[in-house]
Amino acid sequence: MFEEAQYFAPVATRDDGTVEVELAAGHPGFADPVYRARRNAIAALALGYVPGTPIPTAEYTDQEHEVWRIVSRELAIKHRKYATAEYLEATERLGLPGERIPQLQEVGDLLEPLTGFRYLPAAGLVPLRDFYGVLADGFFHSTQYIRHHSTPLYTPEPDVIHEVIGHANALASDRYARLYRLAGNAARRVESEQALEFISKVFWFTLEFGVMSDQGELRAYGAGILSSYGEIEEFRGMDIRPLDLVAMGTTEYDITKYQDVLFRADSLEHLEDVVGGFWAECDDETVSRLTAQAR
């Protein structure tokens, strides 16, 4: 999930108990009272969720299902051209519906028999330690709202399309799911905020915006690229650098535009060895040592 992006739509609970998602003036849905009411209602569902119970159902409208249909269809075409073989195989394995938005409970029911992962609803920003920590237990925090219908191929923030088409398909892969769990264990293991941020940046440049040599060409496996209709067409033209823990863990990025620096793994095995190996063993001392190398 693009944790920092949620700052563009913070969620507040008012004194009277009502929930409000604060959209920025430039948001496609800012001037649409119906959309804003929908966002508030869906955020309230997540805030009311009781762990251990079924995830509350978001009653999506026909218009919202149509947005999912459009984006799901267009991304499927691009995935065949740009996604890694492992991601494509996992997509087939999961079998998400293309004609309607699946409920998060449904997504978890599909995933759990495959890799043990389930979803948790999120109203907005999830603190880094909470978001990454639960990955170790096979849980993934996800928003439930969908982008505004006026711009079906664009969203300024992570919506259910990103969370499900981008991440759930990856989580249906045993090998990618193992990397998510390793990242979660690493986040729990470290104590300092500096180390946690380093781990989160490595996650950003791999499981969110990672690319690798696959099928004889550069392909994407990161959920951020694979859920973006525009970015998936542009990533091969970016500044592609070799996989490097120090660089990934210390490189600043701008969430408001396409990522212009990407890190390439030579293969899935290379990603597992370098990044998976780091997450499996890192601690605060490891991160301090790596950070010092960047100075």
C-alpha positions as CSV (number, residue, x, y, z in Angstrom):
1,M,0.0,0.0,0.0
2,F,1.3,3.5,-0.7
3,E,1.3,4.5,2.9
4,E,2.5,8.1,2.4
5,A,-0.1,8.7,-0.4
6,Q,-2.8,8.4,2.2
7,Y,-1.8,11.8,3.5
8,F,-3.6,13.3,0.5
9,A,-6.9,11.9,1.9
10,P,-6.7,11.7,5.7
11,V,-9.7,10.2,7.5
12,A,-11.2,12.1,10.5
13,T,-13.9,11.1,13.0
14,R,-15.9,14.2,14.0
15,D,-17.2,14.9,17.5
16,D,-20.7,13.7,16.4
17,G,-19.2,10.3,15.3
18,T,-19.4,10.9,11.6
19,V,-16.4,9.9,9.4
20,E,-15.0,12.3,6.8
21,V,-12.3,11.6,4.2
22,E,-10.6,14.9,3.5
23,L,-10.0,15.0,-0.2
24,A,-7.6,17.6,-1.7
25,A,-8.9,20.2,-4.0
26,G,-7.2,18.6,-7.0
27,H,-8.7,15.2,-6.3
28,P,-11.0,14.0,-9.2
29,G,-13.9,13.5,-6.7
30,F,-13.4,16.7,-4.7
31,A,-16.5,18.5,-6.2
32,D,-18.7,15.4,-6.4
33,P,-20.9,15.2,-3.2
34,V,-22.1,11.7,-4.1
35,Y,-18.5,10.3,-4.4
36,R,-17.5,12.1,-1.2
37,A,-20.4,10.5,0.7
38,R,-19.4,7.1,-0.7
39,R,-15.8,7.6,0.5
40,N,-17.0,8.6,4.0
41,A,-19.3,5.6,4.2
42,I,-16.7,3.1,3.0
43,A,-14.1,4.5,5.4
44,A,-16.6,4.2,8.3
45,L,-17.0,0.5,7.4
46,A,-13.3,-0.1,7.9
47,L,-13.2,1.9,11.1
48,G,-16.0,-0.2,12.5
49,Y,-14.3,-3.5,11.7
50,V,-13.8,-5.9,14.6
51,P,-10.7,-8.1,14.1
52,G,-11.6,-11.8,13.8
53,T,-15.1,-11.1,12.3
54,P,-16.0,-11.1,8.6
55,I,-14.9,-7.9,6.8
56,P,-17.9,-5.5,6.4
57,T,-19.4,-5.6,2.9
58,A,-19.1,-2.5,0.8
59,E,-22.2,-2.3,-1.3
60,Y,-20.7,-1.0,-4.6
61,T,-22.8,0.8,-7.1
62,D,-23.1,-0.2,-10.8
63,Q,-21.0,2.8,-11.7
64,E,-18.2,1.6,-9.3
65,H,-18.4,-1.9,-10.8
66,E,-18.0,-0.4,-14.2
67,V,-14.8,1.4,-13.2
68,W,-13.4,-2.0,-12.0
69,R,-14.5,-3.6,-15.3
70,I,-12.8,-1.0,-17.4
71,V,-9.5,-1.0,-15.5
72,S,-9.4,-4.7,-15.0
73,R,-9.8,-5.3,-18.7
74,E,-7.2,-2.8,-19.7
75,L,-4.6,-3.9,-17.2
76,A,-5.0,-7.5,-18.1
77,I,-4.0,-6.6,-21.7
78,K,-0.9,-4.7,-20.4
79,H,0.0,-7.5,-18.0
80,R,0.4,-10.0,-20.7
81,K,3.0,-7.7,-22.3
82,Y,4.8,-6.2,-19.2
83,A,4.3,-8.5,-16.1
84,T,6.6,-11.3,-15.0
85,A,5.7,-14.9,-15.7
86,E,5.4,-15.5,-11.9
87,Y,2.9,-12.7,-11.6
88,L,0.9,-13.9,-14.6
89,E,0.7,-17.5,-13.3
90,A,-0.4,-16.2,-9.9
91,T,-3.1,-14.1,-11.5
92,E,-4.5,-17.2,-13.2
93,R,-4.2,-19.1,-9.9
94,L,-6.2,-16.5,-8.0
95,G,-8.9,-15.9,-10.6
96,L,-10.2,-12.5,-9.5
97,P,-13.5,-11.5,-11.1
98,G,-13.2,-9.1,-13.9
99,E,-16.8,-7.9,-14.1
100,R,-17.3,-6.7,-10.6
101,I,-15.3,-5.5,-7.5
102,P,-14.6,-8.4,-5.2
103,Q,-15.2,-7.9,-1.5
104,L,-12.1,-8.0,0.6
105,Q,-13.5,-11.0,2.5
106,E,-13.9,-12.8,-0.8
107,V,-10.3,-11.9,-1.8
108,G,-9.0,-13.4,1.4
109,D,-11.2,-16.5,0.9
110,L,-9.5,-17.0,-2.5
111,L,-6.0,-16.3,-1.2
112,E,-5.9,-18.2,2.1
113,P,-5.9,-21.7,0.5
114,L,-3.1,-20.7,-1.8
115,T,-0.6,-18.8,0.3
116,G,-2.3,-18.3,3.7
117,F,-2.9,-14.5,3.2
118,R,-6.0,-12.7,4.2
119,Y,-7.0,-9.0,3.9
120,L,-7.8,-6.4,6.6
121,P,-9.8,-3.3,5.8
122,A,-8.1,0.1,6.2
123,A,-10.0,3.4,6.3
124,G,-6.8,5.4,5.4
125,L,-3.3,5.7,6.6
126,V,-1.9,2.6,8.4
127,P,1.2,3.3,10.5
128,L,4.3,1.7,9.0
129,R,5.0,-0.7,11.8
130,D,1.4,-1.9,11.8
131,F,1.1,-2.2,8.0
132,Y,4.4,-4.1,7.6
133,G,4.2,-6.1,10.9
134,V,1.0,-8.0,10.1
135,L,2.5,-9.2,6.8
136,A,4.4,-11.7,9.0
137,D,1.1,-13.2,10.0
138,G,-0.3,-13.3,6.5
139,F,-2.5,-10.2,6.6
140,F,-2.6,-7.3,4.2
141,H,-4.2,-4.0,5.0
142,S,-6.3,-2.7,2.1
143,T,-8.6,0.2,1.3
144,Q,-12.1,-0.7,-0.1
145,Y,-13.0,2.4,-2.1
146,I,-12.5,2.8,-5.8
147,R,-11.3,5.8,-7.8
148,H,-13.6,8.4,-9.2
149,H,-15.6,7.4,-12.3
150,S,-14.5,10.4,-14.3
151,T,-10.9,9.1,-14.4
152,P,-11.1,5.3,-14.4
153,L,-7.5,5.0,-15.5
154,Y,-6.0,7.4,-12.9
155,T,-6.0,7.7,-9.2
156,P,-4.0,10.0,-6.9
157,E,-4.1,7.5,-4.1
158,P,-4.1,3.7,-3.6
159,D,-7.7,2.3,-4.1
160,V,-9.1,-1.2,-4.2
161,I,-7.8,-1.6,-7.7
162,H,-4.2,-1.1,-6.6
163,E,-4.7,-3.1,-3.4
164,V,-6.3,-6.1,-5.1
165,I,-5.2,-6.2,-8.7
166,G,-1.7,-5.1,-7.8
167,H,-1.1,-6.9,-4.5
168,A,-3.6,-9.8,-4.3
169,N,-2.4,-11.3,-7.6
170,A,1.2,-11.1,-6.3
171,L,0.2,-12.6,-3.0
172,A,-1.2,-15.6,-4.8
173,S,2.4,-16.6,-5.7
174,D,4.1,-18.7,-3.1
175,R,7.4,-17.0,-3.8
176,Y,6.2,-13.4,-3.8
177,A,4.0,-14.2,-0.7
178,R,7.1,-15.5,1.1
179,L,8.9,-12.1,0.4
180,Y,5.9,-10.2,1.9
181,R,6.1,-12.3,5.0
182,L,9.9,-11.8,5.3
183,A,9.4,-8.0,5.0
184,G,6.8,-8.3,7.9
185,N,9.2,-10.3,10.1
186,A,11.9,-7.7,9.4
187,A,9.6,-4.9,10.4
188,R,8.8,-6.6,13.7
189,R,12.4,-7.4,14.4
190,V,13.9,-3.9,14.2
191,E,13.3,-1.4,16.9
192,S,14.5,2.0,15.5
193,E,12.3,4.1,13.2
194,Q,15.4,4.5,10.9
195,A,15.6,0.8,10.4
196,L,11.9,0.5,9.8
197,E,12.0,3.2,7.2
198,F,15.0,1.5,5.5
199,I,13.0,-1.7,5.3
200,S,9.9,0.1,4.0
201,K,12.0,1.8,1.2
202,V,13.4,-1.6,0.1
203,F,9.8,-2.8,0.0
204,W,8.8,0.3,-2.1
205,F,11.5,-0.3,-4.7
206,T,10.8,-4.0,-4.9
207,L,7.3,-5.3,-4.1
208,E,5.7,-1.9,-5.0
209,F,7.9,-0.7,-7.9
210,G,10.2,-3.6,-8.7
211,V,11.3,-4.7,-12.2
212,M,13.4,-7.7,-13.3
213,S,14.8,-9.4,-16.3
214,D,12.3,-12.1,-17.2
215,Q,11.4,-13.9,-20.4
216,G,14.3,-12.2,-22.1
217,E,13.2,-8.6,-21.4
218,L,12.5,-6.1,-18.6
219,R,9.2,-6.9,-16.9
220,A,7.5,-5.6,-13.8
221,Y,6.5,-7.4,-10.7
222,G,5.8,-4.4,-8.4
223,A,2.2,-3.8,-7.5
224,G,2.5,-0.1,-8.0
225,I,3.5,-0.5,-11.6
226,L,1.2,-3.3,-12.4
227,S,-1.9,-1.5,-11.1
228,S,-1.1,1.8,-13.0
229,Y,-2.5,2.0,-16.5
230,G,0.0,4.8,-17.4
231,E,3.1,3.9,-15.4
232,I,3.1,0.3,-16.8
233,E,3.7,1.8,-20.3
234,E,6.6,4.1,-19.1
235,F,8.7,2.0,-16.7
236,R,11.1,0.6,-19.3
237,G,12.2,4.2,-20.1
238,M,13.1,5.1,-16.5
239,D,16.5,5.2,-14.9
240,I,17.0,1.4,-14.4
241,R,19.7,0.6,-11.8
242,P,21.0,-2.7,-10.5
243,L,19.4,-4.2,-7.4
244,D,21.2,-2.5,-4.5
245,L,20.1,-2.7,-0.9
246,V,22.0,0.5,0.2
247,A,20.6,2.5,-2.7
248,M,17.1,1.3,-2.3
249,G,17.0,1.8,1.5
250,T,18.3,5.3,1.3
251,T,16.9,6.7,-2.0
252,E,14.1,9.3,-1.6
253,Y,11.1,9.1,-3.9
254,D,8.2,11.3,-4.9
255,I,4.8,9.5,-4.7
256,T,3.0,12.2,-6.7
257,K,4.6,11.3,-10.0
258,Y,5.9,8.2,-11.9
259,Q,8.9,6.7,-10.3
260,D,11.9,7.8,-12.4
261,V,14.4,5.5,-10.6
262,L,13.8,1.8,-10.6
263,F,15.9,-1.2,-9.5
264,R,16.3,-4.3,-11.6
265,A,16.7,-7.8,-10.3
266,D,18.4,-10.2,-12.7
267,S,15.8,-12.9,-11.9
268,L,13.3,-13.9,-9.2
269,E,16.1,-16.0,-7.7
270,H,18.3,-12.9,-7.5
271,L,15.5,-11.0,-5.8
272,E,15.0,-13.8,-3.3
273,D,18.7,-14.0,-2.5
274,V,19.4,-10.3,-2.1
275,V,16.1,-8.8,-0.8
276,G,14.7,-11.9,0.8
277,G,18.0,-12.7,2.4
278,F,18.2,-9.2,3.8
279,W,14.7,-9.2,5.2
280,A,15.3,-12.7,6.7
281,E,18.3,-11.6,8.8
282,C,18.4,-7.8,9.1
283,D,18.4,-6.1,12.5
284,D,19.0,-2.5,13.6
285,E,22.8,-3.0,13.5
286,T,22.6,-4.3,9.9
287,V,20.6,-1.3,8.8
288,S,22.9,1.1,10.6
289,R,25.9,-0.4,8.8
290,L,24.2,-0.3,5.4
291,T,23.0,3.3,5.9
292,A,26.6,4.3,6.8
293,Q,27.7,3.0,3.4
294,A,25.6,5.6,1.7
295,R,27.3,8.6,3.3
